[in-house]
Amino acid sequence: MFRNRLELSVVCTLVICLVQQGHAQDAPVVKSVEDSPQVETVKPKKPKIRICTAQPGNNYHRYGTLLADRLKDQADVVVVETRGSWENLEMMDSNPRRCDAIIAQDDAHALHQFEKPNSALTVDRTATVYPEYTHLLCHRKVKANSLTELDPEKHPIIVNQYGSGSYITWRLFRRLNPDYKRFRIVEKNLDEGILRVLDGSKPACLFFVSGLGGDTLATADQTFGDQIKLLSIADPKLTRKVGRDKRQIYRLSSIAADTYRTLNKTSVTVPSLGAVFFTSPEWKARYPEAARRLASALLKVISESRK
């Protein structure tokens, strides 16, 4: 009888366990929040635009950084530092392109067409950002008041180094007026050029292109105005149309007497030209909405800079 009771007890225990096990399997499983799969919100990738400008401190670079700041929430803007207009065009002309947009002197584009007749470079001219002016700074020992009065045998012309906007402009000047080929050209950076002009033992003149009141001009005006003067470049030959599309690049403009404190006591006539923003047609076609926002940001930057 004891054995029967023992067997019955074991059977009951097994039944109870199986019933409990079944209830456990039927019970809903409550997962913790930590166990729930997390749904991530994937943000759309911002379009990338590489804007080739110039060296820090240059107006081209400044405009590039202003655009980058305006577009920071809408595009991945990379401001590419270069040596200036010519390198910008070369990078835009490379295959594949190394820039999606550039800032360059208008005459650089025209000269590129002369120098690279087989180039298939295509760019969209988006906007003229601001006007630039040609400046010819000479030591006050130089008696001439204009470029045409300088003696090519006595007065070398100092031009910023290869690839710079000034170098480009002087090359195109020589095409428009071959008489300028008579001048001996000395390549130096702007600081070295100013120092060379200040050395009155060998009179020389510095030729360069800039917006009015740039850093170099401010230094020359405020610090060395008693030694340096600004000469006129009133040459109508420079206003001839050039390039494949036969456009007038240079326009004779006046630098007013009150523009600088000491460099010019009276107004000076010089050729002016545009600093132009060019965009890649392929980039615009790939990112039409980003291109629209770029144009809007560029308009605002230009507007604010003229206030």
C-alpha angles and dihedrals in degrees: 000000000000090000091053092050091050093051091048091051092051091049092051091049091052092049092050091050092049092049092049090047091052092051089049090053092048094048115102115253112236111207122205121239088252090060094052116100112254116231109215121208107228112211116216112255113256115238114254123230125183112205114195111209128148140268121322110274092036118113091238091058091045092054090048092054091047090054091047090054093050093048099039094112094043107039143018099247119192114192105208117206114221140157090263143259101354096047089046091056092046091052091048089049094051122103110261096027115247094199131046093194135009142188113223141155113268091236091054089065091049092048090048088059089052096045097039106038092162095050117121092204112154122186136165112231100225105173147333101247099194140327122269127202133211112238127197111192119188136173112265089242086073105093096203121100098194140035092251090058094056119105109233089206094057107027119058117197116233112212129183115257129285114297095025122122091246091053090051094048094050091050091053091045088058091053092050094044113021090193087081090067087077091072119093109236123216117192115216136143116258097262092050089045093055091048091050091052091048089055094086093184089088109028114224138158131227118221119196143145123235146140112265115282099014122166095267092047092047090053092047092047101043100036108026104024091118089061104033132057136186118242130206124249100192098159116147091196088072092064094065118122117261141174133051091297093045099234131164106247102177128050124188107246136174126244101207122231092246094053091089128026099226112356096084127018092190134031115286126209116223138155114266129196140178132268099221133202111219125189132199111251090214092055091049091050092049095047108027094161092048089048089055091050091047091054091049092050091046092052091052093048092050092046094050093047091058096054 
